[in-house]
């Protein structure tokens, strides 16, 4: 009887803790007032997302680096842009990015719309001269005009601002809810295995939730444009720092030039993290179990046992949600000529 009472008390205590701390992922993300969702806008955004003609060479689309047919990244340490050029950072997943309050690893874009505008004219990524050139190319493809008209209904709907609004609207549909973790939080107690529950408790008890909190495991809910940043590494000098070149990139400082921002990074989501290897901003860590060890040491100054690592990895696998089916769109064609000049 005493053992039964002890287990009952522990169970009630654990339930009250997780009820306040753990949150299921909502089915819909925040929607900005100046860019409401419509089916026409989402459809246009999806077509633009998949169209490599938004790049100078016609070889790189948004989907090239953020493959929504998989985990929303490109499975490379760093992404490859036009003419085989390589970027300096790993492509973060686009799935559930709508729940982030700022975009890019360094948080330099306050919205999905601002993020969508950057890669097109980045000389390494998609390589277009400017957005005027980009829109001139789209205007030369007859099928785009009616799509922009249907989405925005203006006298002159084919603008750069509308193009990125459409892309952002599509990206806001990329939500992977109903993971085993979500079902567990909603009351389905068999949704997680005993090992995953151990991992969830270890994740909280070790202090991982100090950074990876909230429904998206990317920090607390913040006003759009206000980032949730943490220093990485927090504890300097571990063997991982040199092994994985963790401090070569100075993080947010590269965008702001503010000394206080050196090695500060937007906290990434852990949703679907089991599918987004390799890990960290430079993609230097190949496996999830090693990433867990690196984070424990560099952020919490703790060395984990193999069992602790295995339990936490099991829990992180429970954050893999349901991926909405993505049908490849038919891109507008152009008869008798090519729009690619390079």
KADACOR-V381137 format. One record per backbone hydrogen bond with DSSP energy under -0.5 kcal/mol. CO is the residue of the C=O (numbers start at 1). NH is the residue of the N-H. If there is no record, write none. Layout:
co=CO nh=NH
co=CO nh=NH
This chain:
co=1 nh=5
co=2 nh=6
co=3 nh=7
co=4 nh=8
co=5 nh=9
co=6 nh=10
co=7 nh=11
co=8 nh=12
co=9 nh=13
co=10 nh=14
co=11 nh=15
co=12 nh=16
co=13 nh=17
co=14 nh=18
co=15 nh=19
co=16 nh=20
co=17 nh=21
co=18 nh=22
co=32 nh=35
co=38 nh=42
co=39 nh=43
co=40 nh=44
co=41 nh=45
co=42 nh=46
co=43 nh=47
co=44 nh=48
co=45 nh=49
co=46 nh=50
co=47 nh=51
co=48 nh=51
co=49 nh=62
co=49 nh=63
co=50 nh=52
co=51 nh=54
co=52 nh=55
co=52 nh=60
co=55 nh=58
co=56 nh=342
co=61 nh=64
co=61 nh=65
co=62 nh=65
co=62 nh=66
co=66 nh=68
co=67 nh=70
co=67 nh=72
co=72 nh=94
co=73 nh=67
co=79 nh=87
co=81 nh=84
co=82 nh=85
co=85 nh=81
co=89 nh=79
co=90 nh=92
co=94 nh=97
co=96 nh=99
co=97 nh=100
co=101 nh=225
co=103 nh=109
co=104 nh=107
co=105 nh=266
co=108 nh=110
co=109 nh=103
co=111 nh=115
co=112 nh=116
co=113 nh=117
co=114 nh=118
co=115 nh=118
co=115 nh=119
co=116 nh=120
co=117 nh=121
co=118 nh=121
co=118 nh=122
co=119 nh=122
co=119 nh=126
co=120 nh=128
co=122 nh=126
co=122 nh=127
co=125 nh=82
co=126 nh=56
co=130 nh=134
co=131 nh=135
co=132 nh=136
co=133 nh=137
co=134 nh=138
co=135 nh=139
co=136 nh=140
co=137 nh=140
co=138 nh=141
co=140 nh=142
co=141 nh=144
co=141 nh=145
co=142 nh=145
co=142 nh=146
co=143 nh=147
co=144 nh=148
co=145 nh=149
co=146 nh=150
co=147 nh=151
co=148 nh=152
co=148 nh=153
co=149 nh=153
co=154 nh=157
co=157 nh=159
co=159 nh=163
co=160 nh=164
co=161 nh=165
co=162 nh=166
co=163 nh=167
co=164 nh=168
co=165 nh=169
co=166 nh=170
co=167 nh=171
co=168 nh=172
co=170 nh=173
co=171 nh=174
co=173 nh=175
co=174 nh=96
co=175 nh=177
co=177 nh=322
co=179 nh=183
co=180 nh=184
co=181 nh=185
co=182 nh=186
co=183 nh=188
co=184 nh=187
co=187 nh=189
co=188 nh=191
co=193 nh=197
co=194 nh=198
co=195 nh=199
co=196 nh=200
co=197 nh=201
co=198 nh=202
co=199 nh=203
co=200 nh=204
co=201 nh=205
co=202 nh=206
co=203 nh=207
co=203 nh=208
co=203 nh=209
co=204 nh=207
co=207 nh=210
co=208 nh=211
co=208 nh=212
co=211 nh=213
co=213 nh=218
co=213 nh=219
co=214 nh=217
co=216 nh=270
co=216 nh=271
co=219 nh=218
co=223 nh=226
co=225 nh=227
co=227 nh=229
co=228 nh=267
co=230 nh=265
co=234 nh=236
co=235 nh=238
co=238 nh=241
co=238 nh=242
co=239 nh=243
co=240 nh=244
co=241 nh=246
co=241 nh=247
co=242 nh=245
co=245 nh=248
co=250 nh=253
co=250 nh=263
co=250 nh=264
co=251 nh=254
co=252 nh=255
co=252 nh=256
co=253 nh=257
co=257 nh=259
co=258 nh=261
co=259 nh=262
co=261 nh=253
co=261 nh=264
co=263 nh=232
co=264 nh=252
co=265 nh=230
co=270 nh=273
co=272 nh=275
co=273 nh=276
co=279 nh=284
co=279 nh=285
co=280 nh=283
co=281 nh=90
co=284 nh=286
co=285 nh=278
co=285 nh=279
co=287 nh=291
co=288 nh=292
co=289 nh=293
co=290 nh=294
co=291 nh=295
co=292 nh=296
co=293 nh=297
co=294 nh=298
co=295 nh=299
co=295 nh=300
co=296 nh=300
co=296 nh=302
co=297 nh=301
co=298 nh=234
co=298 nh=235
co=302 nh=304
co=305 nh=309
co=306 nh=310
co=307 nh=311
co=308 nh=312
co=309 nh=313
co=310 nh=314
co=311 nh=315
co=312 nh=316
co=313 nh=317
co=314 nh=318
co=315 nh=318
co=316 nh=319
co=317 nh=320
co=318 nh=181
co=319 nh=272
co=319 nh=321
co=320 nh=180
co=322 nh=324
co=325 nh=327
co=329 nh=331
co=333 nh=143
co=339 nh=341
